[in-house]
């Protein structure tokens, strides 16, 4: 009894350690995934926003857009905006995975009827909502820098289309870097500019985050059920890092495709700048539907899925790897009763 009491008294510190560790692992994993897949995100952003510059003319396919970026800017064009992208992903990854663990535990303890996949959905949505306060300004800066490409490309676009897009030519000047872009947007538009498309971002990310966590946890349950049903007496164990890679990719890809229309609306609201083309989320949805139809709402869905499959796979793989290789060894030495309590925050990881 004495050992159990002693172990239980240390429980809060262990809980806090696990939760804060999730923030760190999530931040590292989020930044890693964004950095690796940024070129694909650049292609997606340009495909979704090209209608703003072309007025619906000469819409490029994925291959055509890749060739255009490469021809105009080379490798630099694909990595334009990578710094604000990684910065936003660090914040989102930290809150996403950190809040998920603490929120899931709180929901399951205080609202048992919401345990399971509902707890995963709510936890994912809450985590992404909190991260949006840092993520959205970074996303605005990142996407505008992606659309601009290098200075030479942006100057040529403005000069080429000045006669046809006279109003658009002054939508915003060239951004030399993340800090300069943030200061310029703040000066020109104030907080409203940095948080352009904030609500559309939440409309996209809350269901996306909830769906991805729900799909991931559901796939883990299905995988575990399959192992118990078809290999009940087998000692074979699937490496959790590999499991995170495969299941995370599937969960991210499915969630990304289903939320593509929300992503198109968000991108256009954030890229449009001071020249207002879409007056809010509903106006953007209505105009895209009437002018471009369903195809317009799913524009960029392929590169979005291509981005999220490996990005989500790498993110979940990194989280599972870090969880496995940086466990608190002292926790393993306490009694069985204490082990079960200490592992509670990670039972549904």
N, C-alpha and C positions, 0 to 999 in steps of 0.2 A: 504493500500500500504506500509505503513511504516513497518508493521509486516512482510510482505512478503520479503521486501528488507533485513531486519535484518536476517531473516531465511536463505535467499539465501547466504548472506555473510558468514554464518557459514558452508555452504555446503562442501568446500574443506576439512575442518577438520573432518567432519563427514565421508566423503568418505575415507579419510586416515585411520580413526578409523576402518571402516568396513573392509577395505582391510587387515590391519595388524591383525585384529581379525581373519580373515580367515587363515592367516599364522599360528597363534597360535592354532586354532581349528584343522586345518589340521594336524599339527605336533602331537598333542595329540591323534587324532584319528588314524593316521598312526602307531604310536608306539604301541597303544593299540591293533590294529588288528594284527600286527606282533607278539607281545608277546603272544597273545592268541592262534595263529595258527601255531606257530613255529614248534611244533612236526610233523605236517603234511608236512610242507615244508622240514623238514629233510628227511622224507621218500621219498618225490618226488625227492629231489636232489640225494639221493643215488641210486634210481632206474634209473635216467637218466645218471648217471656217472659211474655205476658199470661196464660198458663195458670197461672202461679205465683200471681197475684193473684185470678184468677177461678175457679180450680179446674175449668177446662174449660168454664165457662159463658160465654155471650155472647162467643164468639170473633169478633173483628172481621176483616173483609176489609181489603185495602189501602186502598180508598177510604174505608171506615168509619174506619180508624185515622187516616188523614190528616185527616179531618173532626174526629175526636175530639181530636187534638193541637192542631189550629188553634182549635177551639172552647174548649178548656181553657186553653191557654197562648199562643196566637198564634204569631208568628214565633219568639219566644224558646224555645218548646218544641222546635222542630226543631233548634235550635243548642245545646241543653243538652248539656254534655260535650264541646264542640268543642275546648277547650284540651287536656285529656288526650289526646283523639283525635289532634290534630296532633302533640303531643309524642311519642306512641308511634310515629306514622308517620314522623317525622323520623329516629328511631333505626332503625326497620325499613328505611326506604328507604336509609339510609346503609350499613348492613351488607349489605342485600340486593344492591345493585348493586356496592358496593365489593368485597365478598368474592367475588361472582360472577366478576369479572374475574381476580382473582389465583388463585382456586380452579380456574377453567377452565384457565388456563395451566398450573398445577401438575399437574393431572390429565392433560392432553394430553401433557406432557413426560415425566412419570414412569410413566404408565399408558396407553400409546398405544391399547391395546385398549378403553379406556373413552372414547376421544375421540368427539366428535360429540354426539348428543343425550343420551347417558348422562352426559357431562361437564356438560352444561347442567342436567340434572335434579339431579345431586349438588351442583353449585355453588349452585343456587337453594335447595335444602334446607338446606345448611350456612349460607348467608347469613341465611335466615329464622330458623334455630335460634339463632344468636348474637344476633340482634335481639330475640328473645323475652324476654331478661332485663330489658329496659326496657319492651318492648311490653306484656307481660302485666299488670303492675300498672296501667299507663295504661289498658289495655282494661277491667280490672275497674272502675276509677273511672269511666271514660267510660260504660260500659253501665249502671251503677247510677244515674248522674246522668241518663241518657237515660230510664230507666224512671220516675224520680221526676218529671221535668218541673220546673215551677216549684213553689215552696213551697206556694202555694195549692192547686194540683192534688194534690200528694202528701198534704197534710193532709186534703183532701176524700176522697181514696181511702181513707185509713186510717180516717177517721171513718165513712164510709159502710159499710165492710165490717167494722167492729170486731166486731160481734156474730157475723158468720158466719166471719170470719177472725181470731179473737181472738189466736191464736198468731202469725199472720203480721203483725199490726199492729206488733209490736216487732222485725221482722226487721232494720231499721236506721233510724237517724234521718236527717233531711234533711241533705244535703251542700251547704254554701254555696259551695264552690269546690274546685278540684283539691287544693290543699295541705291544706285542712281535712279533705277526704274521705280523703286518704292517711293523715293522722295518726289519724283516727277509726278507720279500718279496722285500722291497726297496733295501736292501743290495745285494740280489742275482740277482734281475732282473731290479732294478730301477723303474722309473715311469711306464714303459711298463708292469711290472708285476702287479702293483696295478690296472692298467687300462686295464688288459687283457680282451678281449671280449667287449671293450667299444662300438665299433660300432655295434656289434651284440646285445648289450643291447639296444641301441637306436632303432635298427631295430625291436626289440621285443616290447619295451615299448612305442614308439611313436604311433604305431597303436593300441596297447592295451589301452593306456591312452585315446586316442581319441575315440576309440570304446566304452569304458566304460562310459565316460561322455555322449557321444551321445546316447547310449542305455538308460542310466539313465534318461536323460532329455526327451527322446522320450517316455519312459514308464510313466513318470510323466504327460506328455501331454495326453497320451492315458487314463490314470487314471482320469484326470480332465475332459476329453471329455466324458468318460463313466458316471461320476457322473452327469454332466450337461444334458446328454441325457436321462438316465434312472431314475435319481432322481432329476429332475429339481427343485422341490418345497420342497425337504427334507432339514431339518436343520442339518442332520447328517454330521459330519466332521471327516475325517480320520486324526488321529494324525500324524504330520509330522515325528516324530521320528519313529513310526511304519512303515510309508510309506518308509522312508529311509532304514529301515532294510530289508523290502521285495524287493523293487525295486533295491536297491543297490546290494543285493545278486544275483538277476537274471542278472543284467547288468554285474557284475563281473564274474559270472560263464560262461556266453556266450562269453565274451571277452577272458577269460582265455583259453577256449577250442580252439577257432579259432587261437590263437597265440601260441599254444603248440609247433609246429615245430620250431618256432623262439626261444622258451625258451630252447629246447633241445640243439640247436646249441650253444647258449650263455653259458649254463651250462658246456658243454664239453670244450669249449675254455677257460673258467675260471678255471676249475679244473685241466687241463692237466699239469700245472706247467712248469718246464724247459724242460721236454721231449716233444718235439713238435710232436703231432700226426695229428693235423689238422692245415694246413697252411692258416688260415684265414676263413672267413665266407663262401665263395663259395666252398672252398675245403671241409669244414666240411659238408655242405649240400650235395655235390656230393658223398662223401664217405659214409655218412649215408644212402643215398638213394640207392646206388649201393649194399652195404653190408647188410643193414638191411631192406630196403624197406620202405613203408609208415608206417609200424608198429614202426620202429625205430624213425621216426620223431614225432610220437605221443606217444612215451614212456613217461610214467608219467602223461598222460593227466588226468586220473581219480583223483589222489591225487592233481594235480594242480587245477582242478575244485573244488574238495572238500575243498581245502585251500581257494580259492578265493570267493566262495559263502558266507561262514560265515565271512571271513575277510573283504570283500567289504561291506557286510551287516552291520557289526559292525562299519566299518569306516564311512559309510554314515549315519548310525543311530546316531553315536557320533557327527558328524558334525551338523546334523539337531537338535539334542538335545541341543547342545551348542548354536546354533543360536537362538533357541526358548527361552532358559532360561537365556541368558546373553545379551539381547538387551539393547541398550542405551535408558533408559526410557525418557530422555529429548527429544529424537527425536519424541516421540509420542505426545508431547504437542504442537508442532509447527503447522502452518496452513496446510490445505489440500494440497495446491500447494507445500509446502516444503516437506511434507511427501512423495509425489510421487517422488520428486527428490532424496530424501535421500534413498529411498528404491530401486533405480535403480540398484545398484550393486548386489542386492540379488534377483532380480526378477526371475532369472533363476537358483537359487541355488538348 
